[in-house]
Amino acid sequence: MRIPNGARRTALAGATALLLTLALAPSASAHTPHHPADRGSLVLVGGALKADNTQVYGEIIKRAGGASARIGVITASSVPASQDPHATDPDKCSNSACNGAYYADLFERHGAADAQWIPVDLDHIANADSDEVVRQVNSMTGFFFGGGDQYRYVTTLLHGSAHTDSKVLAAIRTKLAAGAVVSGTSAGAQIAAGTDMVTGGDSYQGLRDGSSPGYFDDPTRLAHLPAGGFGFLHSGLIDTHTGAYGREGRALRLAADTGHDRVYALEENTALIVEAPRTPREKLRVLGPQGVAILDLRNARTRQTNSGAWSLTGARYTYLTDGDRYDPSRWSVHPSPDKHPLVPTPASPVPANTDVFYSAANPAGAPYSFLGTARALAATATQRTATARTFESGPRFTVTFSKQPGSTAWTADGATAHTVTGLRIAVAPE
């Protein structure tokens, strides 16, 4: 079978007019402030979660009770069986039911006592308010949201333009508050976002044209839902597949446009673990082979000329890797104990970067391009700044990376800048 994690350049499916009705709904109605404080945890993966990732699957199972864990699998972001031409072929199917069975089997093979598909999707929207399905949810100790199209989660588990919880989502929210783990990958991580959840867009087009509320057939157009996702995490915007798809630019523009001062930019096959989400005790940790970028816009300033050219100064970039911890209330980084400060060396200059956001139009481009420049600058003693450019022009944007007091790189091998903290970022049109 094929498991979707969100194709890089495909539009999210759905009716644009219907989504716009929801997108423009007042965000105040999205999530009542009277939800109890969450004593549970989140495990959010940036997409492309591999079947053999014992670190992440094991972490979810441990938080759900270890050998007694019962995992409810929600895959409503996948197309339903009625829309899958290969629904009857177990080797080719890619719909909510067969994807749910795939993940349930994976969780059991990784050690869960039981894992079950929660039968809610576009073919079974009524199940979102079924008392029988709520009883199934209440028997679970943890939950996993699969990848696909996050808007399908909105249309199946929330009630229309009111953006209120279905019975099933309300039950999951209550379980989280009581101590359960809620996890997800790609769209399943994105849906944890609060207000202004991203719905699509590429970095260059986002920097050039800005963001719009809604959901559009053009997959390059930067768009967001003001009412947001499920609101499991409030301390920052969420983006996924970040370095693999070159999404740092779109994340910076969306945060600036919507007034958010922080973005958690998740990488593939790697988890951001959130303890006590939505409380003053919230703490974060990174687990997996890649990392999580934190974009800090507290001191960022933007400017737009009469011609529409947009620029940003004063943002900061931090990249955390396996074992690093982060305190969102203090904006503080605590590198893993197995890392130590990297001593920059008089190495070669930072390599030229002519495709900082890994453009789909560039067949010679490479993923993690933005991160590559940041790490190279952090590791060299010969430069305080480095620049990188977009592949596209009209205008071409330049990204300037600068070391500032407090900027530090941390290493586990003595040579590689695994963790980078506090680089200043500016974006400007040429």
N, C-alpha and C positions, 0 to 999 in steps of 0.2 A: 504494500500500500504506500501511498505518498502522503506525507504530512506537510501541509503548507505552513510556512513561518512568515508569510507576508512577502510576496514577490516585490523585487526592488522597484520596478518601473511600471507596475500595473495599477490601474485605478481601483479604489475600493468600490465594491459593488453596492448597488442600492439606488433608490429613487432620490434624485437630488432635491426635488421639491419637498418631499416628505422630510428629508433630513434638515433642510433649511428651516422648516417650521420648528423643529426641535432645537436646532443650533441657536436660533435667535430668541429662545425662551429665556426669561430672566434667570440668571444664575443663582439668585437667592433661593429659588425653589428646588435647586438640585439636591441638596443634602441638608436636612434639618440639623441645627446645632445641638439638638437634644439627644443625639446618639450617645450611648455610654462610651466612656474612654476605652480604647482598645487595649486589652491585656495580651492579645495574641501577637502574631508576627506575620510579616510578608516575606516572600522569597520571589523576587522579580528578576526574570531572565531576559536579556536583550534580544532573544530570538535564536533560531538554529540550535536548540538544545539537543545535543547528541545523545543517542540511546545509551552510550557507554559512559556518560558523565556520572560516575558514582559519587563524586563530591556533592553535586547539586541534588540529585535524586535522594541520596542518603540524608542530606540535610533536611529536606522536606519531610521525609519519613520519620526522622528522629524527632522533629518538632510536632509531628502528628501522633507520637506515642511509640515510636520504634516498632518492635515486633508486633504490637497490637494496633498499629496504625490502620485506619480505614479512610481511604482517599476518595473523595467525590470528584469526578472528572467532568468538567464542563467544556464543551466544544461547540457552543452555539455560534462561534465566530466562523465556523466552516460552513460551506454550502450544505443544505440538507440533502438527503438521499434523492429526493425528487428532482434535484437539479444536477445530479452527478451521473453522467452517461455511463460510468463504470461502476455504478453502485453495487452490482451483483458480482463483481470480480474482486476478490479479496487482495489480489496482487496489484490492482490499479486503482481501487476506489480511493477517493479523497473527499469524504463527506463527514458530517458531524458524528454519525453513528459509528462508522468504521474507525475514524480517528479517535473517538472515545474509547473504543475497544483496544486500540493500539496502545494508548497511554495507560489504560487500566492494566493491561498485561505487563507493560514496562514497570509500573510501580510494584506489582506483585513480584516480578523477577528481581527487583532491587530490594525486596524484603518487606513490603507492606503485607499486613495480614489479609487485607481485602481492598480492592479498588473497583469502583463502579461508575459507569457512565450515568450522569444525571440527564434524563431524556428531555432536554429543552433545546429547541432549535426552531428554525423558520417553519418546519413542518409540524411543530408541536409547541406553538406559542402558548396555548392554553395551559400547558403543563407548568408554566412559570407561576401560576396561581392555583396549582393543584395541591390539596392537603396531603394527598398520598406522596407526591414528590417532596413536599416539605418534610414529611416524616422520614423519607430517605435521607435528605440533607441533615436532619437532626441526628441521624445515626452515625454520621461521619465525624472524624476527628481532624480532618484536613481537607483542603480543596486545591484543585489545579485547573487553571484556565488555559486552554490551548491557543495556538496562534491562528491567524486568518485575517478577518476583517473586524476590527473593534466595533464598527457601527452595528454589526449583527448582534453583539452583546447589548448595545443600547436598545435595539428594537425588540429584543426578546425578553430582557430581564428588567427593563424599566418601562413605565407606563407613559408612552407618548410624550406630548409637549409638556405635561406636568412633571416629567422626569422623576416620578416617585417610584419607590421600590415595589417590585412584584413580591409575592409571598416568599418565593424561593430566594431572591436576593436579600430580603429582610432577614430570613433565617440564616443565611450565610454571614450577614453582617453581625447578627447576634452571636453566632458561634465565634467569630473573630474577636468580638469584645470579651467573650468569656474565656479566651485563651487558645483558640484554634489557629492553625497556620493557613494562610491563603497564599497561593503561589500561582505563577503564570509565566508564559513565554510569549514574546513578540506582542501580538494584540492582547494576549492574556495578561501581559505586564502593563501595556499601555492603558488598558481599561481601568486600572487602579488609580489613574490620575483624577485630580479634582477639576476645577474650572479650567477652561481653555485647552482641553485635550486636543492634541494634534490629530488631524484626520488625513493629512497627505502633504506632499510638497517636496521639492528638491532644493538644495541649498542655494544654487545660483539664482534660480527664479525667485526664491524667497527674498534674497538680499536685494534683487533688482526691483521686484514688484510689491513687496510687503505681504502681509498676511490678510486673510479674509475670514469672517465667520461663515461656516457652512461646510459643505462637502461637495466636491466637484468631480466631473468626469475627467478633467485634465489632471493626471497624477503628478505633474510638476508644480501645480499651483499650491502654495502654502496656505493651509486652511486649518481651522480649529472649531471645536464646539464650545461656545461660551459656557453652557451648562455643565460641560465636562463629562467625565466617566463616572465610576462608582464612588470616587472620593475616598478610597482606602488610605491614600497618602496625600497630605496637604502641604508638606514642607517644601515642595518644588514641583515644577513641571517634570514630565517624564518623556524621554524619547528612546527609541530602540534601534537596533542594527546600526549604531551611530558611526563608528569608524569604518565598518564594512561597506556602508552606503554613503559615507561622506556627509553626514547630517549635522555636523557642528554648526554650519552657517545657518541652516533653517532654525535650529534650536535657539541660537542667539537672537535672530530676528523675531521669532515668535515671542520669546520672553520679553524682549524690549517693547514690542508692539502691545502686549497685553498687560504690562506692568508687573511681571513676575521677576523676582530677584535671584532665582536659583533654578537650575535645570539639572536633573539626574539623567545623564546621557549614557544609556546602558549598552554594553557590548555583547556580542553573540556568545552563546555557550557559557555565560558567566552570570552569576547572581548578585544582586544587591539584597542583602538581608536587612530587614527593618524590624527592630524590636520596639514594642509598645508604640505603634504608629498613631499619629494624631494626639500625642500626649507630650507634656514637657519632658518626659523620660525617653523620648524617641532616640534611638541610637542605630547606627548603620555599620555594616561590615560587608566587604567584598569577598566573594568566593568563586574561584574558577580560573581558567587559563588566560583570560583577557583582562578586562578592567571596567571601571566606571569613571567617566569624566564628570566633574562637577563644574558647571559654569556659574560664576558668581557675578551678578549684575548690580550689586548694591551701589557701586560707585560709577556705574556705566552712564554715559551720556550719548544721546543720538542727535543727529542733525540731518535735515533734509532740505536740499536747495529747491529753488523755484522750479527747476527742471526735473525734480523728483529724485535726484541722486542722494542716496542714503549712506550715512557713515555712523560708526560707533567707536567710542573710546572708553577706556577705563574698566572693561570687563576683565575678569581673572579666570584662569584655567587651571584646574587641578585634575590629575589623573591618578586614580587609586587602583591598586592591584591586590591580588590574593592576600588575605589576612589583614589588610589595612582597615582601620576603623575611622568613623566620622561622627562627630557630634553636631547635628544641625542647629541646635539652639545656640551653640558657641561658635559655629562655623570653624571648628577645629579638626585637624587631621592628626591621627595617631598611627603612624606606620607600623606594619607588622614587626614583631620583635626579631624576626630573622633578617631584617633589612637594616642598613646603616647608611649615613649620609654619603653620597657619592662625591668624591673629590674630582672636580672638572680637570681635564687634561688639555694641554696645548695641542689639540688634535686639528685635523683639517677643518676648514670653514664648513659651516652648515651647508649641506648640498642644496642646490637650487631646487625649487618646487614650483612647477608651472601648472599644477592641477591639485590645489589644496583640498578640494571637496570631491575628488574622485568622480569626475563627470562621466555620465553614461555616454556622452558623445566622444569620449577619448578612448580609443581601443588600446592605447598604451598606458592607460592610467592604472593606479594601484590603490587598493584599500588602505586604510589607516594612514593616509597621507598627512593629514593635519597632526596626528599624534607623532608621526615620524619627525616632523620638523620640530615639534616641541621637545621631544626627547634629545634630538641632536643638539639643540641649543643648550639644554640643561647640562649636557655632558661635556661641553667644550669650555675652555677657559679663554678662548681667543675672541669671543663675541658676546656682547650684551644684548644684541637684538638680531632678529632674523626675519626675513620676509618671504611670503609665499603668495602665489597668484592663482586666480581662477583660470580654468582652461577657456571658458567662454569670455567673450569681450562684448562691448556695447552696452554698458561699460564693463571693463575688466576690473575686478576687485582685488585689492592687495590686503593680505592679512599680515599684520606686524606682531611678532612675538617679542616680549621684552622681559628680561630679568629685572626684578625689583627687590628691594630689601625684604628679606623673608622668603624669597623664592629658593626652593631647595629641591634636590633630586635625591632619591633613596634607591639603594641597590641591594640585591641579594647575592650578586656574583662579583661585585667590585668593579664592574665595567659598564653595565647597562643601567640606564636611568629607568628603572622599573616604575617607580612612583615619582610624580612631578607635582610640586605644589606652588601655587601662587604666581604663575606667569601672567603678565598683563597682555591683553589681546586688544588690538584695534583693527577695525575693518573700514576700508575707504575705497571709493571708486577712483580709478586712474583718470 
